[in-house]
Amino acid sequence: MIEYRKNKGHEITVVFDGWKTGGVLEDHSFLGGIKVVYSRLGEKADSVIKRIISAERREWIVITSDRDVVSYAWSSGSIPISSGDFLNAIEKRHMEKTHGYEDKDDYYDNDDHEEYRDIGRKGNPKKLSKKDRAIKKALSKL
């Protein structure tokens, strides 16, 4: 993640779960330009992520595969990206950078994002849903 931050310059916050073993207070530190947060004892990382999203109203890109956090991110105007989609995106960028390799397949077309698909929607079947377009746009920034 430190190397990714150096290359992209994105603001990154990583939240770890201190629910069972955390300290009395939430712990914040910086490592290689990445903000690292450990939730406090008795608080799950999901709660901290939701609080961060809510505290600063902006369009966050939230990397998570937790359905509750995904739902909360959408309702807060942020874009959730599954962990698998994020990993595929950075692996693709790494291959392009180091080997000059460019995969013509869209890294978004994998099975990890199925939880974000709207089933039975109306309209043009060839056009991505609003959520899928937002995810695709966010992935292109990664």
N, CA and C atoms as a LAMMPS dump frame, in Angstrom:
ITEM: TIMESTEP
0
ITEM: NUMBER OF ATOMS
426
ITEM: BOX BOUNDS ff ff ff
-5.0000000000000000e+02 5.0000000000000000e+02
-5.0000000000000000e+02 5.0000000000000000e+02
-5.0000000000000000e+02 5.0000000000000000e+02
ITEM: ATOMS id mol type element x y z
1 1 1 N 0.823 -1.19 0
2 1 2 C 0 0 0
3 1 3 C 0.872 1.262 0
4 2 1 N 2.024 1.194 0.662
5 2 2 C 2.919 2.356 0.686
6 2 3 C 3.415 2.651 -0.727
7 3 1 N 3.799 1.617 -1.451
8 3 2 C 4.254 1.791 -2.832
9 3 3 C 3.128 2.328 -3.705
10 4 1 N 1.938 1.803 -3.518
11 4 2 C 0.769 2.274 -4.267
12 4 3 C 0.537 3.758 -3.998
13 5 1 N 0.626 4.158 -2.741
14 5 2 C 0.432 5.563 -2.384
15 5 3 C 1.491 6.45 -3.032
16 6 1 N 2.741 5.983 -3.036
17 6 2 C 3.822 6.747 -3.671
18 6 3 C 3.536 6.963 -5.151
19 7 1 N 3.05 5.923 -5.814
20 7 2 C 2.785 6.004 -7.25
21 7 3 C 1.55 6.839 -7.577
22 8 1 N 0.505 6.696 -6.807
23 8 2 C -0.764 7.337 -7.119
24 8 3 C -0.992 8.656 -6.376
25 9 1 N -0.447 8.772 -5.178
26 9 2 C -0.635 9.987 -4.399
27 9 3 C -1.99 10.098 -3.722
28 10 1 N -2.768 9.036 -3.743
29 10 2 C -4.081 9.058 -3.103
30 10 3 C -3.952 9.126 -1.583
31 11 1 N -4.903 9.776 -0.959
32 11 2 C -5.002 9.746 0.501
33 11 3 C -5.567 8.374 0.861
34 12 1 N -4.873 7.652 1.718
35 12 2 C -5.285 6.293 2.075
36 12 3 C -5.406 6.182 3.591
37 13 1 N -6.517 5.606 4.019
38 13 2 C -6.72 5.276 5.424
39 13 3 C -7.025 3.79 5.496
40 14 1 N -6.295 3.069 6.323
41 14 2 C -6.529 1.644 6.539
42 14 3 C -7.043 1.488 7.965
43 15 1 N -8.165 0.771 8.102
44 15 2 C -8.771 0.597 9.422
45 15 3 C -8.696 -0.867 9.814
46 16 1 N -8.119 -1.104 11
47 16 2 C -8.017 -2.456 11.544
48 16 3 C -8.979 -2.604 12.714
49 17 1 N -9.442 -3.817 12.894
50 17 2 C -10.404 -4.133 13.941
51 17 3 C -9.703 -4.367 15.278
52 18 1 N -9.994 -3.513 16.248
53 18 2 C -9.46 -3.695 17.596
54 18 3 C -10.54 -4.131 18.567
55 19 1 N -11.633 -4.617 18.016
56 19 2 C -12.811 -4.961 18.794
57 19 3 C -12.503 -5.865 19.989
58 20 1 N -11.672 -6.885 19.806
59 20 2 C -11.368 -7.818 20.888
60 20 3 C -10.061 -7.506 21.599
61 21 1 N -9.112 -6.883 20.894
62 21 2 C -7.788 -6.712 21.501
63 21 3 C -7.289 -5.273 21.468
64 22 1 N -8.148 -4.335 21.083
65 22 2 C -7.722 -2.944 20.965
66 22 3 C -7.477 -2.28 22.304
67 23 1 N -6.99 -1.061 22.224
68 23 2 C -6.746 -0.286 23.429
69 23 3 C -8.019 0.401 23.901
70 24 1 N -7.895 1.14 24.976
71 24 2 C -9.031 1.864 25.539
72 24 3 C -9.489 2.959 24.574
73 25 1 N -8.527 3.566 23.897
74 25 2 C -8.821 4.614 22.925
75 25 3 C -8.48 4.13 21.514
76 26 1 N -9.143 4.714 20.553
77 26 2 C -8.826 4.44 19.156
78 26 3 C -7.406 4.925 18.882
79 27 1 N -6.636 4.142 18.142
80 27 2 C -5.237 4.482 17.876
81 27 3 C -5.069 4.927 16.427
82 28 1 N -4.441 6.106 16.236
83 28 2 C -4.16 6.644 14.902
84 28 3 C -2.66 6.798 14.748
85 29 1 N -2.147 6.396 13.598
86 29 2 C -0.734 6.606 13.297
87 29 3 C -0.578 6.743 11.791
88 30 1 N 0.614 7.164 11.366
89 30 2 C 0.922 7.265 9.942
90 30 3 C 2.126 6.391 9.652
91 31 1 N 2.033 5.66 8.564
92 31 2 C 3.117 4.792 8.142
93 31 3 C 3.267 4.957 6.63
94 32 1 N 4.378 5.522 6.197
95 32 2 C 4.616 5.72 4.776
96 32 3 C 3.569 6.587 4.101
97 33 1 N 3.011 7.544 4.833
98 33 2 C 1.995 8.43 4.287
99 33 3 C 0.584 7.862 4.346
100 34 1 N 0.445 6.686 4.904
101 34 2 C -0.864 6.045 5.031
102 34 3 C -1.343 6.181 6.465
103 35 1 N -2.578 6.664 6.615
104 35 2 C -3.157 6.767 7.948
105 35 3 C -3.636 5.376 8.359
106 36 1 N -3.181 4.923 9.515
107 36 2 C -3.551 3.608 10.032
108 36 3 C -4.36 3.823 11.305
109 37 1 N -5.549 3.23 11.335
110 37 2 C -6.451 3.379 12.475
111 37 3 C -6.756 1.994 13.039
112 38 1 N -6.619 1.867 14.355
113 38 2 C -7.044 0.656 15.06
114 38 3 C -8.249 1.044 15.908
115 39 1 N -9.361 0.36 15.701
116 39 2 C -10.541 0.673 16.507
117 39 3 C -10.251 0.323 17.965
118 40 1 N -10.988 0.954 18.825
119 40 2 C -10.772 0.722 20.264
120 40 3 C -11.423 -0.59 20.686
121 41 1 N -11.087 -1.03 21.848
122 41 2 C -11.652 -2.244 22.425
123 41 3 C -13.179 -2.13 22.434
124 42 1 N -13.856 -3.121 21.912
125 42 2 C -15.315 -3.125 21.894
126 42 3 C -15.93 -2.442 20.677
127 43 1 N -15.116 -1.877 19.797
128 43 2 C -15.635 -1.223 18.596
129 43 3 C -15.082 -1.931 17.357
130 44 1 N -15.95 -2.248 16.445
131 44 2 C -15.525 -2.932 15.219
132 44 3 C -15.032 -1.919 14.193
133 45 1 N -14.154 -2.373 13.316
134 45 2 C -13.609 -1.52 12.26
135 45 3 C -14.723 -0.973 11.37
136 46 1 N -15.77 -1.76 11.155
137 46 2 C -16.891 -1.298 10.331
138 46 3 C -17.478 0.004 10.867
139 47 1 N -17.602 0.111 12.177
140 47 2 C -18.139 1.326 12.791
141 47 3 C -17.222 2.517 12.554
142 48 1 N -15.93 2.284 12.625
143 48 2 C -14.956 3.352 12.399
144 48 3 C -15.031 3.809 10.944
145 49 1 N -15.119 2.866 10.017
146 49 2 C -15.214 3.213 8.596
147 49 3 C -16.464 4.045 8.345
148 50 1 N -17.585 3.625 8.892
149 50 2 C -18.829 4.38 8.727
150 50 3 C -18.701 5.79 9.308
151 51 1 N -18.057 5.895 10.438
152 51 2 C -17.867 7.208 11.068
153 51 3 C -16.988 8.113 10.201
154 52 1 N -15.932 7.554 9.643
155 52 2 C -15.034 8.327 8.779
156 52 3 C -15.797 8.817 7.545
157 53 1 N -16.575 7.934 6.936
158 53 2 C -17.358 8.309 5.755
159 53 3 C -18.341 9.424 6.092
160 54 1 N -18.978 9.324 7.25
161 54 2 C -19.988 10.304 7.649
162 54 3 C -19.391 11.635 8.08
163 55 1 N -18.22 11.593 8.697
164 55 2 C -17.626 12.813 9.261
165 55 3 C -17.267 13.823 8.184
166 56 1 N -16.778 13.36 7.076
167 56 2 C -16.369 14.254 6
168 56 3 C -17.156 13.872 4.76
169 57 1 N -18.235 14.589 4.532
170 57 2 C -19.119 14.287 3.4
171 57 3 C -18.422 14.589 2.081
172 58 1 N -17.953 13.533 1.447
173 58 2 C -17.374 13.627 0.118
174 58 3 C -17.476 12.255 -0.519
175 59 1 N -17.119 12.16 -1.771
176 59 2 C -17.212 10.885 -2.456
177 59 3 C -15.961 10.061 -2.168
178 60 1 N -16.046 9.212 -1.174
179 60 2 C -14.953 8.322 -0.819
180 60 3 C -14.99 7.117 -1.741
181 61 1 N -13.835 6.547 -2.008
182 61 2 C -13.764 5.221 -2.609
183 61 3 C -13.42 4.299 -1.451
184 62 1 N -14.35 3.404 -1.129
185 62 2 C -14.218 2.535 0.036
186 62 3 C -13.936 1.119 -0.441
187 63 1 N -12.775 0.605 -0.084
188 63 2 C -12.408 -0.76 -0.472
189 63 3 C -12.867 -1.694 0.64
190 64 1 N -13.871 -2.497 0.348
191 64 2 C -14.42 -3.418 1.331
192 64 3 C -15.226 -4.499 0.632
193 65 1 N -15.309 -5.643 1.263
194 65 2 C -16.187 -6.7 0.771
195 65 3 C -17.286 -6.985 1.785
196 66 1 N -17.393 -6.131 2.792
197 66 2 C -18.424 -6.265 3.818
198 66 3 C -19.727 -5.648 3.293
199 67 1 N -20.769 -6.438 3.21
200 67 2 C -22.038 -5.97 2.626
201 67 3 C -22.645 -4.793 3.383
202 68 1 N -22.532 -4.775 4.682
203 68 2 C -23.087 -3.679 5.473
204 68 3 C -22.349 -2.37 5.173
205 69 1 N -21.031 -2.437 5.082
206 69 2 C -20.242 -1.242 4.76
207 69 3 C -20.511 -0.81 3.319
208 70 1 N -20.681 -1.773 2.399
209 70 2 C -21.016 -1.459 1.012
210 70 3 C -22.325 -0.668 0.959
211 71 1 N -23.326 -1.166 1.644
212 71 2 C -24.631 -0.502 1.67
213 71 3 C -24.526 0.902 2.265
214 72 1 N -23.791 1.025 3.356
215 72 2 C -23.627 2.321 4.005
216 72 3 C -22.884 3.303 3.098
217 73 1 N -21.863 2.821 2.41
218 73 2 C -21.093 3.68 1.505
219 73 3 C -21.993 4.239 0.411
220 74 1 N -22.797 3.366 -0.218
221 74 2 C -23.708 3.845 -1.266
222 74 3 C -24.655 4.902 -0.717
223 75 1 N -25.222 4.641 0.456
224 75 2 C -26.202 5.58 1.021
225 75 3 C -25.559 6.899 1.439
226 76 1 N -24.246 6.909 1.62
227 76 2 C -23.533 8.123 2.034
228 76 3 C -22.911 8.868 0.859
229 77 1 N -23.168 8.401 -0.363
230 77 2 C -22.62 9.074 -1.537
231 77 3 C -21.196 8.663 -1.876
232 78 1 N -20.726 7.57 -1.281
233 78 2 C -19.392 7.052 -1.578
234 78 3 C -19.516 5.858 -2.505
235 79 1 N -18.388 5.414 -3.032
236 79 2 C -18.389 4.292 -3.972
237 79 3 C -17.614 3.133 -3.361
238 80 1 N -18.308 2.039 -3.064
239 80 2 C -17.603 0.857 -2.552
240 80 3 C -17.028 0.03 -3.688
241 81 1 N -15.815 -0.426 -3.505
242 81 2 C -15.135 -1.305 -4.446
243 81 3 C -14.771 -2.569 -3.677
244 82 1 N -15.091 -3.722 -4.246
245 82 2 C -14.764 -4.966 -3.546
246 82 3 C -13.238 -5.125 -3.47
247 83 1 N -12.797 -5.812 -2.466
248 83 2 C -11.366 -6.051 -2.289
249 83 3 C -10.772 -6.753 -3.507
250 84 1 N -11.51 -7.702 -4.062
251 84 2 C -11.046 -8.428 -5.235
252 84 3 C -10.893 -7.521 -6.454
253 85 1 N -11.863 -6.631 -6.669
254 85 2 C -11.775 -5.687 -7.782
255 85 3 C -10.596 -4.737 -7.604
256 86 1 N -10.366 -4.281 -6.371
257 86 2 C -9.233 -3.393 -6.097
258 86 3 C -7.919 -4.104 -6.38
259 87 1 N -7.794 -5.331 -5.903
260 87 2 C -6.578 -6.11 -6.132
261 87 3 C -6.343 -6.32 -7.627
262 88 1 N -7.392 -6.659 -8.354
263 88 2 C -7.261 -6.831 -9.814
264 88 3 C -6.81 -5.538 -10.475
265 89 1 N -7.347 -4.403 -10.043
266 89 2 C -6.994 -3.11 -10.633
267 89 3 C -5.523 -2.784 -10.406
268 90 1 N -5.031 -2.982 -9.179
269 90 2 C -3.629 -2.635 -8.931
270 90 3 C -2.681 -3.648 -9.568
271 91 1 N -3.088 -4.907 -9.663
272 91 2 C -2.262 -5.889 -10.36
273 91 3 C -2.173 -5.554 -11.842
274 92 1 N -3.275 -5.14 -12.432
275 92 2 C -3.297 -4.761 -13.842
276 92 3 C -2.376 -3.568 -14.077
277 93 1 N -2.458 -2.57 -13.225
278 93 2 C -1.609 -1.384 -13.363
279 93 3 C -0.137 -1.752 -13.203
280 94 1 N 0.151 -2.66 -12.278
281 94 2 C 1.525 -3.103 -12.054
282 94 3 C 2.066 -3.814 -13.296
283 95 1 N 1.253 -4.682 -13.896
284 95 2 C 1.675 -5.396 -15.102
285 95 3 C 1.925 -4.42 -16.248
286 96 1 N 1.052 -3.435 -16.379
287 96 2 C 1.22 -2.446 -17.442
288 96 3 C 2.503 -1.653 -17.245
289 97 1 N 2.773 -1.294 -16.007
290 97 2 C 3.936 -0.455 -15.697
291 97 3 C 5.251 -1.223 -15.834
292 98 1 N 5.296 -2.438 -15.303
293 98 2 C 6.562 -3.171 -15.269
294 98 3 C 6.859 -3.942 -16.55
295 99 1 N 5.822 -4.385 -17.247
296 99 2 C 6.045 -5.238 -18.411
297 99 3 C 5.513 -4.642 -19.707
298 100 1 N 4.923 -3.462 -19.635
299 100 2 C 4.331 -2.875 -20.821
300 100 3 C 3.147 -3.68 -21.315
301 101 1 N 2.642 -4.532 -20.453
302 101 2 C 1.525 -5.414 -20.788
303 101 3 C 0.226 -4.664 -20.587
304 102 1 N -0.661 -4.767 -21.555
305 102 2 C -1.981 -4.167 -21.394
306 102 3 C -3.018 -5.21 -21.734
307 103 1 N -3.778 -5.602 -20.731
308 103 2 C -4.822 -6.591 -20.907
309 103 3 C -6.048 -5.897 -21.486
310 104 1 N -6.53 -6.372 -22.598
311 104 2 C -7.694 -5.76 -23.23
312 104 3 C -8.975 -6.081 -22.474
313 105 1 N -8.957 -7.126 -21.648
314 105 2 C -10.132 -7.434 -20.845
315 105 3 C -10.245 -6.414 -19.736
316 106 1 N -11.437 -5.964 -19.495
317 106 2 C -11.675 -4.983 -18.449
318 106 3 C -11.551 -5.673 -17.099
319 107 1 N -10.674 -5.174 -16.217
320 107 2 C -10.475 -5.815 -14.922
321 107 3 C -11.732 -5.775 -14.076
322 108 1 N -12.709 -4.996 -14.473
323 108 2 C -13.973 -4.938 -13.743
324 108 3 C -14.814 -6.18 -14.002
325 109 1 N -14.553 -6.871 -15.11
326 109 2 C -15.35 -8.038 -15.462
327 109 3 C -14.845 -9.278 -14.748
328 110 1 N -15.087 -9.354 -13.468
329 110 2 C -14.789 -10.565 -12.724
330 110 3 C -15.941 -10.855 -11.779
331 111 1 N -15.91 -11.978 -11.126
332 111 2 C -17.035 -12.401 -10.304
333 111 3 C -17.1 -11.734 -8.946
334 112 1 N -16.049 -10.994 -8.537
335 112 2 C -16.029 -10.399 -7.207
336 112 3 C -17.049 -9.28 -7.042
337 113 1 N -17.511 -8.678 -8.117
338 113 2 C -18.4 -7.531 -8.003
339 113 3 C -19.87 -7.909 -8.103
340 114 1 N -20.194 -9.179 -8.147
341 114 2 C -21.572 -9.593 -8.339
342 114 3 C -22.51 -9.036 -7.266
343 115 1 N -22.025 -8.823 -6.06
344 115 2 C -22.892 -8.317 -5.009
345 115 3 C -23.385 -6.902 -5.301
346 116 1 N -22.77 -6.194 -6.236
347 116 2 C -23.149 -4.824 -6.556
348 116 3 C -24.15 -4.751 -7.711
349 117 1 N -24.396 -5.828 -8.391
350 117 2 C -25.262 -5.831 -9.569
351 117 3 C -26.728 -5.678 -9.168
352 118 1 N -27.457 -4.901 -9.948
353 118 2 C -28.897 -4.791 -9.789
354 118 3 C -29.539 -5.855 -10.674
355 119 1 N -30.352 -6.703 -10.107
356 119 2 C -30.996 -7.771 -10.852
357 119 3 C -32.396 -7.305 -11.274
358 120 1 N -32.778 -7.606 -12.492
359 120 2 C -34.124 -7.309 -12.953
360 120 3 C -34.415 -5.835 -13.172
361 121 1 N -33.433 -5.086 -13.591
362 121 2 C -33.661 -3.657 -13.795
363 121 3 C -34.242 -3.405 -15.169
364 122 1 N -34.866 -2.24 -15.315
365 122 2 C -35.466 -1.849 -16.58
366 122 3 C -34.466 -1.024 -17.376
367 123 1 N -34.788 -0.794 -18.654
368 123 2 C -33.945 0.07 -19.463
369 123 3 C -33.074 -0.705 -20.427
370 124 1 N -32.127 -0.006 -21.005
371 124 2 C -31.228 -0.57 -22
372 124 3 C -30.349 -1.643 -21.361
373 125 1 N -30.459 -2.894 -21.806
374 125 2 C -29.669 -3.967 -21.192
375 125 3 C -28.172 -3.857 -21.478
376 126 1 N -27.791 -3.044 -22.476
377 126 2 C -26.381 -2.886 -22.801
378 126 3 C -25.723 -1.785 -21.99
379 127 1 N -26.525 -0.965 -21.329
380 127 2 C -25.992 0.139 -20.542
381 127 3 C -25.823 -0.314 -19.095
382 128 1 N -24.659 -0.028 -18.528
383 128 2 C -24.423 -0.374 -17.128
384 128 3 C -25.344 0.436 -16.223
385 129 1 N -25.668 -0.125 -15.078
386 129 2 C -26.474 0.616 -14.103
387 129 3 C -25.67 1.799 -13.579
388 130 1 N -26.343 2.71 -12.934
389 130 2 C -25.682 3.887 -12.37
390 130 3 C -24.592 3.465 -11.378
391 131 1 N -24.882 2.475 -10.554
392 131 2 C -23.895 1.995 -9.582
393 131 3 C -22.699 1.363 -10.291
394 132 1 N -22.967 0.547 -11.294
395 132 2 C -21.87 -0.109 -12.021
396 132 3 C -21.005 0.909 -12.756
397 133 1 N -21.631 1.962 -13.301
398 133 2 C -20.85 3.022 -13.953
399 133 3 C -19.985 3.755 -12.932
400 134 1 N -20.522 3.998 -11.743
401 134 2 C -19.747 4.659 -10.686
402 134 3 C -18.561 3.795 -10.268
403 135 1 N -18.783 2.493 -10.134
404 135 2 C -17.703 1.565 -9.763
405 135 3 C -16.63 1.558 -10.851
406 136 1 N -17.051 1.471 -12.106
407 136 2 C -16.103 1.449 -13.218
408 136 3 C -15.269 2.734 -13.244
409 137 1 N -15.919 3.881 -13.023
410 137 2 C -15.215 5.166 -13.003
411 137 3 C -14.205 5.198 -11.846
412 138 1 N -14.616 4.734 -10.665
413 138 2 C -13.727 4.712 -9.515
414 138 3 C -12.538 3.795 -9.769
415 139 1 N -12.778 2.637 -10.366
416 139 2 C -11.693 1.701 -10.662
417 139 3 C -10.689 2.315 -11.633
418 140 1 N -11.163 3.138 -12.54
419 140 2 C -10.238 3.752 -13.501
420 140 3 C -9.296 4.75 -12.818
421 141 1 N -9.695 5.242 -11.639
422 141 2 C -8.847 6.175 -10.891
423 141 3 C -7.785 5.461 -10.064
424 142 1 N -7.983 4.186 -9.835
425 142 2 C -7.08 3.446 -8.956
426 142 3 C -5.796 3.051 -9.647
